[in-house]
Amino acid sequence: MIPVVLLAVVLNFVIISLAPGDPAVVMAGDQAPDSFVAALHKSYGLDDPLPVRLAIYLNRLAHGDLGYSFSYQRPVANLLAERLSATLLLVLTSELLAIAIGTWLGVIAAWQHRRLLDGAISGASLLLYCMPVFWTGLLLILLFAVQLHWLPSSGMTSLLAFDIPPWLDVARHLILPAVCLFLYTLPTYIRLTRASVLEVAREDYVTTARAIGYTEARVYLRHALRNALLPTVTVAGMSLSSLLTGALLVETVFAWPGLGRLMFEAVGTRDYPLLMGGFLFATLLVVIGNFITDLVYTCLDPRVSLT
């Protein structure tokens, strides 16, 4: 895990540093004199050679210093910590719902293979898979916020919500972005679980379970599903990076104050330290997710060993 994270940190630094755009020009403005831009370069160390800047960044990172944001004028670690809770709330809510409901619908589709219910579930999952996440978010806003006035359209809290508890206010604002991200990830788990269960259902031990006299529900839920969950667990661990991508779009559409929106703003302002801190968090999330996936493997299948 450590070499992977270190390699990702170096690649992120090099790619961001070579990207077009000058953060000093963004901070100073287009009409700023060259002397002022040069002073900003020297103040933030942007005029040093790339290897020197990389060595300084790695040294600071080894001491737990993620740098100082150009645009916010605050430590990057503090900014990420403030936005982390909002993103985790959004991502974990949608992901857990997608895994539970997607797995359940996938098992039902496999159980009703080549029947009407299987066709309805498979068709609906393909339809959802083809819908861009930002377009789904706009439709949800138009329907539930603009037309029906049931839910708020943006933000995480309401300034004038004095008559309800704070957690209920956050929950009301969470519904639309969480549903949008949930619909974005749900088809993957439906299709994957359906295919895995159909493949496992052909194994000899499943045929033996039927011969013993177990009901079809018990055969699929107790015997076929456990081994069929291995690919689903793999996708759940690997999809953390794509969830951050989807969260970026969802947070932008719904003005959700999370890491995705923070990273989007950092791109516009060429805030290199903030971008590298966000990418480092995404790298750690994927690496730790894969490690947890390996641990879950050992629980689902005793034949799998970490040694």
C-alpha positions as CSV (number, residue, x, y, z in Angstrom):
1,M,0.0,0.0,0.0
2,I,2.8,2.4,0.9
3,P,4.6,2.2,-2.5
4,V,1.3,2.6,-4.4
5,V,0.4,5.8,-2.4
6,L,3.9,7.2,-2.8
7,L,3.9,6.6,-6.6
8,A,0.4,8.2,-6.8
9,V,1.6,11.2,-4.8
10,V,4.6,11.8,-7.2
11,L,2.4,11.3,-10.3
12,N,-0.2,13.7,-9.0
13,F,2.4,16.4,-8.2
14,V,4.1,16.1,-11.6
15,I,0.8,16.1,-13.6
16,I,-0.7,19.0,-11.7
17,S,2.5,21.0,-11.9
18,L,2.8,20.5,-15.7
19,A,-0.9,21.3,-16.3
20,P,-1.6,24.6,-18.2
21,G,-2.4,27.7,-16.1
22,D,-0.5,29.8,-13.6
23,P,-1.9,30.1,-10.0
24,A,0.0,33.3,-9.5
25,V,-1.7,34.9,-12.5
26,V,-5.1,33.7,-11.1
27,M,-4.4,35.2,-7.7
28,A,-3.0,38.5,-9.0
29,G,-5.5,39.0,-11.9
30,D,-5.0,39.5,-15.6
31,Q,-4.1,43.2,-15.2
32,A,-1.5,42.7,-12.5
33,P,2.0,43.9,-13.3
34,D,4.7,41.3,-14.0
35,S,6.7,42.3,-11.0
36,F,3.8,41.4,-8.7
37,V,3.3,38.1,-10.4
38,A,7.0,37.4,-10.1
39,A,6.8,38.2,-6.4
40,L,4.0,35.7,-5.9
41,H,6.0,33.1,-7.7
42,K,8.9,33.6,-5.3
43,S,6.6,33.8,-2.3
44,Y,4.9,30.4,-3.0
45,G,8.0,28.7,-4.4
46,L,6.6,28.4,-7.9
47,D,9.8,29.6,-9.5
48,D,11.8,26.7,-8.2
49,P,12.6,23.7,-10.5
50,L,10.2,20.9,-10.5
51,P,12.5,18.4,-8.7
52,V,13.1,20.9,-5.9
53,R,9.4,21.6,-5.4
54,L,8.7,17.9,-5.4
55,A,11.4,17.2,-2.7
56,I,10.0,20.1,-0.6
57,Y,6.4,18.7,-1.0
58,L,7.4,15.2,0.0
59,N,9.3,16.4,3.0
60,R,6.3,18.4,4.2
61,L,4.0,15.5,3.5
62,A,6.2,13.2,5.6
63,H,5.7,15.6,8.5
64,G,1.9,15.6,8.0
65,D,1.8,19.0,6.3
66,L,-0.5,19.0,3.2
67,G,0.4,22.6,2.3
68,Y,-1.3,25.9,2.3
69,S,-4.2,26.8,0.0
70,F,-3.5,29.6,-2.5
71,S,-7.2,30.6,-2.9
72,Y,-8.5,30.1,0.7
73,Q,-5.3,31.1,2.5
74,R,-5.8,28.3,5.0
75,P,-4.1,24.9,5.6
76,V,-5.3,22.3,3.2
77,A,-5.7,19.7,5.9
78,N,-8.3,22.0,7.7
79,L,-10.2,22.6,4.4
80,L,-10.4,18.9,3.7
81,A,-11.4,18.0,7.2
82,E,-14.3,20.5,7.1
83,R,-15.7,19.2,3.8
84,L,-15.0,15.5,4.5
85,S,-18.0,14.9,6.7
86,A,-20.4,16.2,4.0
87,T,-19.0,14.0,1.3
88,L,-18.8,10.9,3.5
89,L,-22.5,11.4,4.5
90,L,-23.5,11.7,0.9
91,V,-21.3,8.9,-0.5
92,L,-21.9,6.3,2.3
93,T,-25.7,6.9,2.3
94,S,-26.0,6.4,-1.5
95,E,-23.5,3.5,-1.7
96,L,-24.9,1.5,1.2
97,L,-28.4,1.8,-0.3
98,A,-27.2,0.9,-3.8
99,I,-25.4,-2.2,-2.5
100,A,-28.3,-3.4,-0.4
101,I,-31.1,-2.7,-2.9
102,G,-29.0,-3.5,-6.0
103,T,-28.0,-6.9,-4.6
104,W,-31.6,-7.7,-3.7
105,L,-32.9,-6.7,-7.1
106,G,-30.1,-8.6,-8.8
107,V,-31.0,-11.8,-6.9
108,I,-34.7,-11.4,-7.8
109,A,-33.8,-10.9,-11.4
110,A,-31.6,-14.0,-11.5
111,W,-34.3,-16.0,-9.6
112,Q,-36.9,-14.9,-12.2
113,H,-34.5,-15.4,-15.1
114,R,-36.1,-14.8,-18.6
115,R,-39.4,-13.9,-17.0
116,L,-41.3,-10.7,-16.9
117,L,-39.9,-9.5,-13.6
118,D,-36.3,-10.2,-14.8
119,G,-37.0,-8.2,-18.0
120,A,-38.5,-5.2,-16.0
121,I,-35.5,-5.1,-13.6
122,S,-32.9,-5.5,-16.3
123,G,-34.6,-2.9,-18.5
124,A,-34.9,-0.4,-15.7
125,S,-31.2,-0.8,-14.7
126,L,-30.1,-0.3,-18.3
127,L,-32.2,2.9,-18.5
128,L,-30.7,4.2,-15.3
129,Y,-27.2,3.3,-16.5
130,C,-27.7,5.4,-19.6
131,M,-28.8,8.5,-17.7
132,P,-26.0,11.0,-16.9
133,V,-25.8,11.8,-13.2
134,F,-26.0,15.6,-13.7
135,W,-29.1,15.2,-15.9
136,T,-30.7,13.0,-13.3
137,G,-30.0,15.6,-10.7
138,L,-31.6,18.4,-12.7
139,L,-34.7,16.3,-13.3
140,L,-35.0,15.6,-9.5
141,I,-34.7,19.3,-8.8
142,L,-37.3,20.2,-11.4
143,L,-39.8,17.6,-10.1
144,F,-39.4,17.6,-6.3
145,A,-38.1,21.1,-5.7
146,V,-39.6,23.3,-8.4
147,Q,-42.9,21.6,-9.3
148,L,-43.9,19.9,-6.1
149,H,-42.0,22.0,-3.5
150,W,-41.4,19.0,-1.3
151,L,-37.6,19.2,-0.9
152,P,-35.0,21.9,-1.0
153,S,-33.0,22.2,-4.2
154,S,-29.5,23.0,-3.0
155,G,-27.3,23.4,0.0
156,M,-26.9,21.3,3.2
157,T,-28.9,23.5,5.6
158,S,-31.5,26.2,5.6
159,L,-30.7,29.5,7.3
160,L,-34.4,30.1,8.2
161,A,-35.2,26.5,9.4
162,F,-35.8,27.4,13.1
163,D,-38.8,25.2,13.6
164,I,-37.1,21.8,12.9
165,P,-34.1,20.0,14.5
166,P,-30.8,20.6,12.7
167,W,-30.4,16.9,11.8
168,L,-33.8,16.8,10.2
169,D,-32.9,19.9,8.1
170,V,-29.7,18.2,6.9
171,A,-31.7,15.0,6.1
172,R,-34.2,17.0,4.0
173,H,-31.3,18.5,2.0
174,L,-29.6,15.1,1.7
175,I,-32.5,13.2,0.1
176,L,-32.2,14.6,-3.5
177,P,-28.4,14.4,-3.9
178,A,-28.3,11.0,-2.2
179,V,-31.0,9.6,-4.5
180,C,-29.2,11.1,-7.5
181,L,-25.9,9.4,-6.6
182,F,-27.9,6.2,-5.6
183,L,-29.5,6.0,-9.0
184,Y,-26.0,6.5,-10.6
185,T,-24.5,3.4,-8.9
186,L,-27.6,1.2,-8.5
187,P,-27.5,-0.4,-12.1
188,T,-23.9,-1.6,-11.7
189,Y,-24.8,-3.7,-8.6
190,I,-28.1,-5.0,-10.2
191,R,-26.4,-6.2,-13.4
192,L,-23.3,-7.6,-11.6
193,T,-25.3,-9.5,-8.9
194,R,-27.7,-10.9,-11.5
195,A,-24.8,-12.2,-13.7
196,S,-22.9,-13.6,-10.7
197,V,-25.9,-15.4,-9.2
198,L,-26.8,-16.9,-12.6
199,E,-23.3,-18.2,-13.0
200,V,-23.1,-19.6,-9.5
201,A,-26.5,-21.2,-9.9
202,R,-25.0,-23.7,-12.4
203,E,-22.5,-25.0,-9.8
204,D,-22.8,-28.6,-8.5
205,Y,-23.4,-27.6,-4.9
206,V,-26.4,-25.5,-5.9
207,T,-27.8,-28.5,-7.8
208,T,-27.2,-30.6,-4.7
209,A,-29.1,-28.1,-2.6
210,R,-32.1,-28.4,-5.0
211,A,-31.9,-32.2,-4.9
212,I,-32.1,-32.2,-1.1
213,G,-35.4,-30.4,-1.4
214,Y,-34.6,-26.8,-0.4
215,T,-36.9,-24.1,-1.7
216,E,-35.7,-21.9,-4.5
217,A,-35.6,-18.9,-2.2
218,R,-33.3,-20.7,0.2
219,V,-31.1,-22.1,-2.6
220,Y,-30.5,-18.6,-4.0
221,L,-30.3,-16.6,-0.8
222,R,-28.3,-19.0,1.4
223,H,-26.2,-21.0,-1.1
224,A,-25.8,-19.0,-4.3
225,L,-25.7,-15.5,-3.1
226,R,-22.8,-15.8,-0.7
227,N,-20.3,-16.8,-3.4
228,A,-22.0,-14.5,-5.9
229,L,-21.2,-11.6,-3.7
230,L,-17.4,-11.8,-4.3
231,P,-17.5,-9.8,-7.6
232,T,-20.0,-7.3,-6.0
233,V,-17.5,-6.7,-3.1
234,T,-14.7,-6.2,-5.6
235,V,-16.7,-3.6,-7.5
236,A,-17.8,-1.9,-4.2
237,G,-14.1,-1.5,-3.3
238,M,-13.0,-0.3,-6.7
239,S,-15.9,2.0,-7.2
240,L,-14.8,4.4,-4.5
241,S,-12.8,6.5,-6.9
242,S,-15.7,6.7,-9.4
243,L,-18.0,7.6,-6.5
244,L,-15.9,10.7,-5.9
245,T,-16.3,11.6,-9.5
246,G,-20.0,11.2,-9.3
247,A,-20.1,13.1,-6.0
248,L,-18.2,16.0,-7.7
249,L,-21.0,16.3,-10.3
250,V,-23.8,15.8,-7.7
251,E,-22.3,18.3,-5.3
252,T,-21.9,20.8,-8.0
253,V,-25.6,20.4,-9.2
254,F,-27.0,20.5,-5.7
255,A,-24.5,23.0,-4.2
256,W,-23.6,20.3,-1.6
257,P,-20.6,21.6,0.4
258,G,-18.4,18.5,0.1
259,L,-14.9,17.6,-1.2
260,G,-16.1,17.2,-4.8
261,R,-17.3,20.8,-5.0
262,L,-14.1,22.0,-3.2
263,M,-12.0,20.2,-5.8
264,F,-14.0,21.7,-8.6
265,E,-13.4,25.2,-7.3
266,A,-9.7,24.4,-6.8
267,V,-9.4,23.5,-10.5
268,G,-10.7,26.9,-11.5
269,T,-8.3,28.8,-9.2
270,R,-5.3,26.6,-10.0
271,D,-4.9,25.8,-6.3
272,Y,-2.2,23.2,-6.6
273,P,-1.8,22.3,-2.8
274,L,-5.6,21.9,-2.5
275,L,-5.7,19.7,-5.6
276,M,-2.9,17.5,-4.5
277,G,-4.4,17.2,-1.0
278,G,-7.7,16.1,-2.6
279,F,-6.0,13.6,-4.9
280,L,-4.1,12.2,-2.0
281,F,-7.3,11.6,-0.1
282,A,-8.9,9.9,-3.1
283,T,-5.8,7.7,-3.4
284,L,-5.9,6.7,0.3
285,L,-9.6,6.0,-0.1
286,V,-9.1,3.6,-3.0
287,V,-6.2,1.8,-1.4
288,I,-7.9,1.4,2.0
289,G,-11.1,0.3,0.1
290,N,-9.2,-2.5,-1.6
291,F,-7.6,-3.6,1.6
292,I,-11.1,-3.8,3.2
293,T,-12.3,-5.7,0.2
294,D,-9.6,-8.3,0.8
295,L,-10.7,-8.7,4.4
296,V,-14.3,-9.1,3.4
297,Y,-13.2,-11.8,0.9
298,T,-11.9,-13.9,3.8
299,C,-15.3,-13.6,5.6
300,L,-17.4,-14.6,2.5
301,D,-15.1,-17.4,1.3
302,P,-12.9,-19.3,3.8
303,R,-10.7,-20.5,0.9
304,V,-9.4,-17.0,0.4
305,S,-6.3,-16.2,2.4
306,L,-4.4,-12.9,2.8
307,T,-1.1,-14.7,3.2
